[in-house]
């Protein structure tokens, strides 16, 4: 059994990393009520974690290759635990958001080293078993997040969704010190600090600009200034990567249409399939009166469908090209979101969402297991590690941008459905204040239901459009399906729901 201790250490980190996305989703209404926070702050609680992961994944991998993957993984665990403690103790949204970002820094170090540690610890058949278990744990964490988050929030309070990380981190550190050997890349080059800084500034400015656009309008001065900063930062990033001696991203990878298709799929899968879940959770708990556990259970159909389909994909979809599985999966994700928009009317509750969630889950399960293999097969072998890192970055960035874009759409939809109600009512509903409004004015039930139906329908419609656009992009860019490697669904040892990271 001792030989499986490295797998145990890595799986503990992966479980925490992913569960801290979905576990937070169901706790947002309680956070809002406890901290008296606004809608944009709730968006940042979710977004800043994904942004930190996206910005630092590639840099963390480079650092780990140079100074040691075990060392960076341990550092990530310690940072993640310390940030979780402060998040649980936070007395206001500013501290919570700041240390969610620190959590993301620790998470990036853990995510960037997990696969390398498993590869260094196991060989042959044992390696296949290890990656299979690791993939199953990833899927289980994403599926269990809403339920665990609901149980902790309902029975112990929302702060325990962070405190629960402390014993898990302590156990992971202990096992890692005892059982995981150090490994590094003797050919590793230095860090691309200019690239990391410019990418982080660009991603942060774009996300913040989208959030401000939702608050103040797309033509507001603050939003336009942030969009301009994002364009300038991304332009600087491209120049740095083209001219730098040790770029963290080889831009020549994007000469491959298949690689572009996979990166587009990674970005839009996360944005279309998962980013609206926080707004559904706010509706279910604040307006429909569901408990955190009930709200979590209502979101499980998608995760379970994705997990089941991903586990069976190797047998059910054997022989189909990645063009069809990834592109078709994204089309299903889009169709599932549009089905939710079509079925939801004012006065409906969670059962109206179940058919669409199931269709979306099938699309997620069909497409995501093929993404990593296709990304790595679309580039030279020497760039496979970088390709995997870029894919994970695109998925985290898709989550962050999706939450911001759909937040603006949701807020606008709420305002449209309020039909002339006082200014600030949409803000109150978006911040989880529906229960207070209904308690003060029970006759408001009709227009509250109408507002949420309007906001969610518009959100699902945009999500559906993103999924359909992604599916069409993949089908057009992957014009010539390969006959081996990335074109075929790999054995079910991958991560079926990794973009729910944050869980």
C-alpha positions as CSV (number, residue, x, y, z in Angstrom):
1,X,0.0,0.0,0.0
2,X,2.9,2.4,0.6
3,X,3.5,2.7,-3.2
4,X,0.1,4.5,-3.5
5,X,0.9,7.1,-0.9
6,X,2.1,9.6,-3.6
7,X,-1.2,9.1,-5.3
8,X,-3.0,9.8,-2.1
9,X,-1.0,13.1,-1.5
10,X,-1.8,14.3,-5.1
11,X,-5.4,13.3,-4.9
12,X,-6.0,15.2,-1.7
13,X,-4.7,18.4,-3.3
14,X,-6.7,17.9,-6.4
15,X,-9.9,17.3,-4.4
16,X,-9.5,20.5,-2.4
17,X,-8.5,22.5,-5.5
18,X,-11.6,21.5,-7.4
19,X,-14.1,21.4,-4.6
20,X,-13.3,24.9,-3.7
21,X,-15.1,26.1,-6.8
22,X,-18.5,24.4,-6.5
23,X,-18.4,24.3,-2.7
24,X,-18.5,28.1,-2.7
25,X,-21.4,28.4,-5.2
26,X,-24.0,27.2,-2.8
27,X,-22.7,29.3,0.1
28,X,-22.9,32.7,-1.8
29,X,-26.4,33.6,-0.5
30,X,-25.3,33.1,3.1
31,X,-22.1,35.0,2.5
32,X,-24.1,37.9,1.1
33,X,-26.5,38.0,4.0
34,X,-23.7,37.7,6.6
35,X,-21.5,40.4,5.1
36,X,-24.1,42.6,3.6
37,X,-22.2,42.5,0.4
38,X,-23.2,43.5,-3.2
39,X,-23.5,41.7,-6.4
40,X,-20.0,42.6,-7.8
41,X,-18.4,41.4,-4.6
42,X,-20.1,38.0,-5.0
43,X,-18.8,37.8,-8.5
44,X,-15.3,38.5,-7.4
45,X,-15.4,35.8,-4.7
46,X,-15.8,33.3,-7.5
47,X,-13.8,35.1,-10.2
48,X,-10.6,36.0,-8.4
49,X,-9.9,32.4,-7.6
50,X,-10.2,31.3,-11.2
51,X,-8.2,34.4,-12.3
52,X,-5.3,33.6,-10.0
53,X,-5.3,30.0,-11.3
54,X,-5.3,31.1,-14.9
55,X,-2.7,33.7,-14.5
56,X,-0.2,31.6,-12.6
57,X,-0.6,28.0,-13.9
58,X,2.1,28.3,-16.6
59,X,4.5,30.2,-14.4
60,X,4.0,27.8,-11.5
61,X,4.8,24.9,-13.8
62,X,8.0,26.6,-15.0
63,X,9.1,27.3,-11.4
64,X,8.4,23.7,-10.4
65,X,10.5,22.3,-13.2
66,X,13.4,24.5,-12.1
67,X,13.4,24.3,-8.3
68,X,11.5,21.1,-7.7
69,X,7.9,19.9,-8.2
70,X,7.6,18.5,-4.7
71,X,8.8,21.7,-3.2
72,X,6.3,23.8,-5.2
73,X,3.4,21.4,-4.4
74,X,4.2,21.6,-0.7
75,X,4.4,25.4,-0.9
76,X,1.0,25.5,-2.7
77,X,-0.6,23.3,0.0
78,X,0.7,25.6,2.8
79,X,-0.4,28.8,1.0
80,X,-3.8,27.2,0.2
81,X,-4.3,26.2,3.9
82,X,-3.3,29.7,5.2
83,X,-5.5,31.5,2.8
84,X,-8.4,29.1,3.6
85,X,-8.0,30.0,7.3
86,X,-8.1,33.7,6.6
87,X,-11.1,33.3,4.2
88,X,-13.0,31.6,7.0
89,X,-12.1,34.3,9.5
90,X,-12.8,37.2,7.1
91,X,-15.0,40.0,8.5
92,X,-15.8,41.7,5.2
93,X,-15.9,41.1,1.4
94,X,-12.5,42.9,0.8
95,X,-10.6,40.4,3.0
96,X,-12.5,37.4,1.6
97,X,-11.8,38.4,-2.0
98,X,-8.1,39.2,-1.3
99,X,-7.5,35.8,0.3
100,X,-9.5,33.9,-2.3
101,X,-6.9,35.3,-4.7
102,X,-4.2,33.9,-2.4
103,X,-6.0,30.6,-2.4
104,X,-5.8,30.7,-6.2
105,X,-2.1,31.2,-6.0
106,X,-1.7,28.1,-3.9
107,X,-4.1,26.2,-6.1
108,X,-2.0,27.1,-9.2
109,X,1.1,25.6,-7.6
110,X,-0.8,22.5,-6.8
111,X,-2.5,22.2,-10.2
112,X,0.7,22.8,-12.1
113,X,2.6,20.0,-10.4
114,X,0.0,17.2,-9.9
115,X,0.5,15.4,-13.2
116,X,4.2,15.8,-13.1
117,X,4.4,14.3,-9.6
118,X,2.3,11.3,-10.7
119,X,4.4,10.8,-13.8
120,X,7.6,10.8,-11.7
121,X,6.2,8.5,-9.0
122,X,4.8,5.7,-11.2
123,X,5.7,3.7,-14.3
124,X,4.0,1.3,-16.7
125,X,0.6,-0.1,-15.5
126,X,0.8,1.7,-12.2
127,X,1.0,5.0,-13.9
128,X,-2.3,4.2,-15.8
129,X,-4.0,3.2,-12.6
130,X,-2.7,6.4,-10.8
131,X,-4.0,8.7,-13.5
132,X,-7.3,6.8,-13.6
133,X,-7.8,7.3,-9.8
134,X,-6.7,10.9,-10.1
135,X,-9.3,11.6,-12.8
136,X,-12.0,9.9,-10.8
137,X,-11.2,12.0,-7.8
138,X,-11.4,15.1,-9.9
139,X,-14.8,14.2,-11.2
140,X,-16.0,13.2,-7.7
141,X,-14.8,16.4,-6.2
142,X,-16.7,18.5,-8.8
143,X,-19.9,16.5,-8.3
144,X,-19.7,16.4,-4.5
145,X,-18.9,20.1,-4.1
146,X,-22.5,21.4,-4.1
147,X,-23.6,18.7,-1.7
148,X,-20.6,19.1,0.7
149,X,-20.9,22.9,0.5
150,X,-24.6,22.7,1.2
151,X,-24.2,20.5,4.2
152,X,-21.4,22.6,5.7
153,X,-23.2,25.8,5.1
154,X,-26.5,24.6,6.5
155,X,-25.3,22.9,9.6
156,X,-22.1,24.7,10.5
157,X,-22.1,28.0,8.6
158,X,-20.5,29.2,5.4
159,X,-17.1,29.7,7.0
160,X,-16.6,26.0,7.3
161,X,-16.4,25.6,3.6
162,X,-12.9,27.1,4.1
163,X,-12.0,25.6,7.5
164,X,-12.6,22.1,6.2
165,X,-9.4,22.6,4.0
166,X,-7.1,22.8,7.0
167,X,-7.1,19.2,8.1
168,X,-7.0,18.0,4.5
169,X,-4.0,20.2,3.8
170,X,-2.2,19.0,6.9
171,X,-2.8,15.4,5.9
172,X,-1.6,16.1,2.3
173,X,1.6,17.8,3.6
174,X,2.3,14.9,5.9
175,X,1.9,12.3,3.2
176,X,3.9,14.4,0.7
177,X,6.8,14.7,3.0
178,X,6.8,11.0,3.8
179,X,6.2,9.5,0.4
180,X,6.8,11.8,-2.5
181,X,10.2,12.1,-4.0
182,X,11.6,15.4,-5.4
183,X,11.8,15.7,-9.2
184,X,12.8,18.6,-11.5
185,X,13.6,19.2,-15.2
186,X,17.4,19.6,-15.6
187,X,16.8,21.5,-18.9
188,X,14.3,24.0,-17.3
189,X,14.8,27.6,-18.0
190,X,14.1,30.7,-15.9
191,X,10.7,32.3,-15.2
192,X,9.1,34.6,-17.7
193,X,8.2,37.3,-15.2
194,X,7.3,39.9,-17.8
195,X,4.9,37.4,-19.5
196,X,3.3,36.6,-16.2
197,X,2.8,40.2,-15.2
198,X,1.4,41.3,-18.6
199,X,-1.0,38.3,-18.8
200,X,-2.2,38.8,-15.2
201,X,-2.8,42.5,-15.8
202,X,-4.7,41.8,-19.1
203,X,-6.9,39.1,-17.7
204,X,-7.6,41.0,-14.5
205,X,-8.5,44.3,-16.3
206,X,-10.7,42.5,-18.8
207,X,-12.6,40.7,-16.1
208,X,-13.0,43.8,-13.9
209,X,-14.1,45.8,-17.0
210,X,-16.8,43.2,-17.7
211,X,-18.0,43.4,-14.1
212,X,-18.0,47.3,-14.2
213,X,-19.9,47.2,-17.5
214,X,-22.6,45.1,-15.9
215,X,-22.9,47.7,-13.1
216,X,-22.5,51.0,-14.9
217,X,-23.1,50.2,-18.6
218,X,-20.9,49.1,-21.5
219,X,-20.1,52.7,-22.5
220,X,-19.2,53.8,-19.0
221,X,-15.8,55.5,-18.6
222,X,-14.6,53.0,-16.0
223,X,-15.4,50.0,-18.2
224,X,-13.9,51.5,-21.3
225,X,-10.7,52.4,-19.5
226,X,-10.4,48.9,-18.2
227,X,-11.0,47.4,-21.6
228,X,-8.3,49.7,-23.0
229,X,-5.8,48.6,-20.3
230,X,-6.7,44.9,-21.1
231,X,-5.9,45.4,-24.8
232,X,-2.6,47.2,-24.0
233,X,-1.6,44.5,-21.6
234,X,-2.4,41.6,-23.9
235,X,-0.6,43.4,-26.7
236,X,2.5,43.7,-24.4
237,X,2.2,40.1,-23.5
238,X,2.3,39.0,-27.2
239,X,5.4,41.2,-27.8
240,X,7.1,39.8,-24.7
241,X,6.4,36.2,-25.7
242,X,7.6,36.9,-29.3
243,X,10.9,38.6,-28.2
244,X,11.7,36.9,-24.9
245,X,14.4,34.4,-24.5
246,X,12.4,32.1,-22.3
247,X,8.6,32.6,-23.1
248,X,6.1,30.8,-20.9
249,X,3.9,30.5,-24.0
250,X,5.3,29.6,-27.5
251,X,2.9,31.5,-29.7
252,X,3.8,29.4,-32.7
253,X,1.6,26.7,-31.2
254,X,-1.4,28.7,-32.5
255,X,-0.3,28.1,-36.1
256,X,-2.1,24.7,-35.7
257,X,-5.8,25.1,-36.4
258,X,-6.5,22.0,-34.2
259,X,-4.7,23.6,-31.3
260,X,-6.7,26.8,-31.7
261,X,-9.9,24.8,-31.8
262,X,-9.0,23.0,-28.6
263,X,-8.1,26.3,-26.8
264,X,-11.4,27.8,-28.0
265,X,-13.2,24.7,-26.8
266,X,-11.5,24.9,-23.3
267,X,-12.4,28.6,-23.0
268,X,-16.0,28.3,-24.0
269,X,-16.8,25.0,-22.3
270,X,-16.0,26.6,-19.0
271,X,-17.8,29.8,-19.8
272,X,-21.0,28.1,-21.3
273,X,-21.4,25.1,-19.0
274,X,-20.4,26.3,-15.5
275,X,-20.4,30.1,-15.1
276,X,-24.1,30.5,-14.7
277,X,-24.4,28.1,-11.7
278,X,-23.7,30.9,-9.2
279,X,-26.7,32.8,-10.5
280,X,-28.9,29.7,-10.4
281,X,-27.8,29.1,-6.8
282,X,-28.7,32.7,-5.8
283,X,-32.2,32.3,-7.3
284,X,-32.9,28.9,-5.7
285,X,-31.9,29.9,-2.2
286,X,-32.9,33.6,-2.0
287,X,-36.1,33.6,-4.1
288,X,-37.2,29.9,-4.0
289,X,-36.4,29.5,-0.3
290,X,-34.4,26.3,-0.8
291,X,-31.8,25.4,1.8
292,X,-28.1,25.3,0.9
293,X,-28.3,21.4,0.7
294,X,-31.4,21.6,-1.5
295,X,-29.7,24.2,-3.7
296,X,-26.6,22.0,-4.0
297,X,-28.7,18.9,-4.9
298,X,-30.5,20.9,-7.6
299,X,-27.2,21.4,-9.4
300,X,-26.0,17.8,-9.1
301,X,-27.7,16.4,-12.3
302,X,-25.2,18.1,-14.6
303,X,-22.2,16.9,-12.6
304,X,-23.4,13.4,-12.4
305,X,-24.3,13.2,-16.1
306,X,-20.9,14.5,-17.0
307,X,-19.2,12.1,-14.7
308,X,-21.1,9.0,-16.0
309,X,-20.6,10.0,-19.7
310,X,-16.9,10.8,-19.2
311,X,-16.3,7.4,-17.4
312,X,-18.0,5.6,-20.3
313,X,-16.7,7.7,-23.1
314,X,-13.8,5.3,-23.9
315,X,-16.3,2.5,-24.7
316,X,-19.3,4.4,-26.0
317,X,-17.5,6.8,-28.3
318,X,-14.6,4.7,-29.3
319,X,-13.4,5.4,-32.8
320,X,-15.1,8.8,-33.1
321,X,-12.8,11.7,-34.0
322,X,-12.1,14.5,-31.5
323,X,-13.7,16.9,-34.0
324,X,-17.0,15.2,-33.3
325,X,-16.7,14.5,-29.6
326,X,-15.5,18.0,-28.7
327,X,-17.5,19.9,-31.2
328,X,-20.6,17.8,-30.6
329,X,-20.2,18.1,-26.9
330,X,-20.1,21.9,-27.1
331,X,-23.2,21.8,-29.3
332,X,-24.9,19.8,-26.5
333,X,-23.7,22.2,-23.9
334,X,-25.2,25.0,-25.9
335,X,-28.5,23.1,-26.5
336,X,-28.7,22.3,-22.7
337,X,-28.5,26.0,-21.8
338,X,-31.1,27.0,-24.4
339,X,-33.4,24.2,-23.2
340,X,-33.2,25.7,-19.7
341,X,-34.0,29.2,-21.2
342,X,-37.0,27.7,-23.0
343,X,-38.4,25.7,-20.1
344,X,-38.1,28.3,-17.3
345,X,-41.1,30.6,-16.7
346,X,-42.0,32.9,-13.9
347,X,-43.2,30.8,-10.9
348,X,-41.2,27.7,-11.9
349,X,-38.7,26.1,-9.6
350,X,-35.7,23.8,-10.0
351,X,-37.4,20.9,-11.9
352,X,-37.6,23.1,-14.9
353,X,-33.8,23.1,-15.2
354,X,-33.2,19.4,-14.8
355,X,-33.6,18.4,-18.5
356,X,-31.3,21.2,-19.7
357,X,-28.7,20.4,-16.9
358,X,-28.7,16.7,-18.0
359,X,-28.2,17.6,-21.7
360,X,-25.4,20.0,-20.7
361,X,-23.8,17.3,-18.5
362,X,-23.8,14.8,-21.4
363,X,-22.0,17.5,-23.5
364,X,-19.4,18.1,-20.8
365,X,-18.8,14.4,-20.3
366,X,-18.4,13.8,-24.1
367,X,-16.0,16.8,-24.8
368,X,-13.7,17.3,-21.8
369,X,-12.0,13.9,-21.7
370,X,-10.8,14.4,-25.3
371,X,-9.5,18.0,-24.8
372,X,-6.2,17.2,-23.1
373,X,-5.2,14.4,-25.4
374,X,-6.1,16.5,-28.5
375,X,-4.2,19.5,-27.2
376,X,-1.1,17.5,-26.6
377,X,-1.4,15.6,-29.9
378,X,-1.8,18.9,-31.9
379,X,1.8,20.1,-31.0
380,X,5.3,18.7,-31.1
381,X,6.1,16.3,-28.2
382,X,8.6,18.8,-26.8
383,X,5.7,21.2,-26.3
384,X,3.2,18.8,-24.8
385,X,3.6,20.0,-21.3
386,X,3.2,23.6,-22.3
387,X,0.1,22.7,-24.3
388,X,-1.5,21.1,-21.3
389,X,-0.8,24.1,-19.2
390,X,-2.2,26.5,-21.8
391,X,-5.4,24.3,-21.9
392,X,-5.9,24.5,-18.2
393,X,-5.2,28.3,-18.3
394,X,-7.8,28.7,-21.0
395,X,-10.4,26.8,-19.0
396,X,-9.8,28.8,-15.8
397,X,-9.9,32.1,-17.8
398,X,-13.2,30.9,-19.4
399,X,-14.7,30.4,-16.0
400,X,-13.6,33.9,-14.9
401,X,-14.7,35.7,-18.0
402,X,-17.9,33.7,-18.1
403,X,-18.9,34.7,-14.6
404,X,-18.3,38.3,-15.5
405,X,-20.1,38.3,-18.8
406,X,-23.1,36.3,-17.6
407,X,-23.2,38.4,-14.4
408,X,-23.8,41.5,-16.6
409,X,-26.4,39.7,-18.6
410,X,-28.1,38.4,-15.5
411,X,-28.2,41.8,-13.8
412,X,-29.6,43.4,-17.0
413,X,-32.2,40.7,-17.3
414,X,-33.3,41.2,-13.7
415,X,-33.7,44.9,-14.4
416,X,-35.7,44.2,-17.6
417,X,-38.1,41.9,-15.7
418,X,-38.7,44.4,-12.9
419,X,-40.9,46.6,-15.1
420,X,-40.2,50.0,-13.6
421,X,-39.6,49.0,-10.0
422,X,-37.4,51.4,-7.9
423,X,-33.7,51.8,-8.7
424,X,-31.6,49.4,-6.7
425,X,-34.1,46.6,-6.7
426,X,-32.2,44.6,-9.3
427,X,-29.0,45.1,-7.1
428,X,-30.9,43.8,-4.1
429,X,-32.2,40.7,-5.9
430,X,-28.8,40.0,-7.5
431,X,-27.1,40.2,-4.1
432,X,-29.4,37.5,-2.5
433,X,-31.9,39.9,-1.0
434,X,-35.1,38.4,-2.4
435,X,-36.0,36.7,0.8
436,X,-35.9,40.0,2.7
437,X,-38.0,41.7,0.1
438,X,-40.6,38.9,0.2
439,X,-40.7,38.9,4.0
440,X,-41.3,42.6,4.0
441,X,-43.8,42.5,1.1
442,X,-45.4,39.1,0.5
443,X,-47.4,40.5,-2.5
444,X,-44.1,41.0,-4.3
445,X,-43.8,37.3,-5.1
446,X,-45.2,37.8,-8.7
447,X,-42.7,40.4,-9.8
448,X,-39.7,38.8,-8.0
449,X,-40.5,35.5,-9.9
450,X,-40.8,37.5,-13.1
451,X,-37.5,39.3,-12.6
452,X,-35.6,36.1,-11.9
453,X,-37.2,34.3,-14.8
454,X,-36.1,37.2,-17.1
455,X,-32.6,37.3,-15.7
456,X,-32.0,33.6,-15.9
457,X,-33.5,33.2,-19.4
458,X,-31.2,35.8,-20.8
459,X,-28.3,34.3,-19.0
460,X,-29.1,30.8,-20.3
461,X,-29.6,32.2,-23.8
462,X,-26.1,33.8,-23.9
463,X,-24.6,30.6,-22.4
464,X,-26.3,28.6,-25.1
465,X,-24.9,30.9,-27.8
466,X,-21.4,30.6,-26.4
467,X,-21.7,26.8,-26.5
468,X,-23.0,26.7,-30.0
469,X,-20.3,29.1,-31.2
470,X,-17.7,26.9,-29.6
471,X,-19.0,23.8,-31.2
472,X,-19.2,25.3,-34.7
473,X,-15.6,26.7,-34.3
474,X,-14.3,23.3,-33.4
475,X,-16.1,21.6,-36.4
476,X,-14.8,24.3,-38.8
477,X,-11.2,24.4,-37.5
478,X,-10.7,20.6,-37.2
479,X,-11.5,20.0,-40.8
480,X,-9.4,16.9,-41.2
481,X,-9.9,14.5,-38.3
482,X,-6.8,12.6,-37.4
483,X,-6.9,8.8,-37.3
484,X,-4.9,8.2,-34.1
485,X,-3.8,9.8,-30.9
486,X,-5.8,12.9,-30.1
487,X,-8.6,12.1,-32.6
488,X,-9.9,9.3,-30.5
489,X,-11.4,9.4,-27.1
490,X,-8.8,8.3,-24.5
491,X,-9.4,5.7,-21.9
492,X,-11.5,7.1,-19.0
493,X,-8.6,8.3,-17.0
494,X,-9.0,12.0,-17.5
495,X,-10.7,14.7,-15.6
496,X,-14.3,14.9,-16.6
497,X,-15.2,18.1,-14.8
498,X,-12.0,19.9,-14.0
499,X,-13.3,23.4,-15.0
500,X,-15.7,23.4,-12.2
501,X,-12.8,24.5,-10.2
502,X,-12.6,26.1,-9.7
503,X,-14.3,23.8,-8.3
